[in-house]
């Protein structure tokens, strides 16, 4: 079995929450399990809300990839204006290549 990866969420005040995330877990599920504030995942990861908005650290953006065609319009509805590396965290799935991932949680 693949081992868990480490993911860090950086909050708007600079506080950090780091958690071990099992491969195949979405970053939204992981954030909720780690009690990351402002990640709500109201729709359960069905691309029907924008309450799991994160901004991928720039150095990680090439590895997480761009928003999908389904995800893109939802990012226009986020509470905080989207940035160049904005993603819905329900669409980022843990895999070994993302070990050390850093996600910023907008205020």
N, C-alpha and C positions, 0 to 999 in steps of 0.2 A: 504493500500500500504506500501511496505517496504521503510524505510527511506534510504537516501543516506549514503554511507560509506565515511570515510576519507582516502585518499591515499596521500603519500608523495613520490615525486621523488627527489633523492639526486643526484645533478650534480657532475661532476668530480672535480669541484673547491670547493665543499662543500656547494654551494648554494642549497636551498631547495625550491621546489614548492609543495604546498599542495592544494588539491582540493577535493570537495565533488563529489562523483561519484555515479550515480544512479545504483541500482542493475540491472544486465543484460548487463551493458556496458562493452566493453572490455577495458583493460588498455591502449591499443593503441589509441582507440577512445578518452578516457579520457585525455591521454597525449596531443593529438593534440588539443583538446578543451581547455586545460590549457596552451597551447603554451610552452610545455616542449621541449627544444632544443634537437636535435639529435634523436628524435622519429619522423620518417617520414611516416612510414606506406605506402610506395609507392604502394604496391599491394592491399591496401584496406582490409587487414586482410585475404587474401586468401592463406596464407602460400606459397607465390611465391617470397618472398623477405626476407631479414633479417634486414630491416631498422627500426624495432621496438624492437631491442634487448635490454633487461634489465637484470640486475643481481638482483635476489630477495635477500633481506636481509636474512642472514642465519637463523635467528630466525623465519622467515616466510616461509622458503622453504618447510617445511613439510605440510603447509596448502595450498600452491599453487600447490604442487605436482611436479613430474618430467616432463620433456618435453615429449610430445606425440611422437609416432612413426613417424608421418608426420612432426612434428616440428624438430625432432632431426637432420636430414640431413641439414636443413636450418641453424641450429645453427653453422654448420661447415663453413658457408659462411659469417659469420658476420665480419664486418670491424675490430672490436676489438676481440681478441681471446676469445673464450667462457670460462666461468668459471664453477665451480661446481653447481652454482645455476642459470646459464643463462637460460632465457626463451625468447620466442617471446611474447611481451606483448599483441599481438592480441589474444593470446590463454589463457590469464588469464581474467576471467570474474568476475566482481564485484558481491559479495554476502555478506550477513551480517557477515559471518565468517571471512571475510578479512578486517573488519573495523580496520583501523590503519596501513594497509599494507605499507611497505617501499620498494621502488624499486630504485636501483642504476642505473644511466645512464652512460654507459661507455664513455670515452672520444673519 
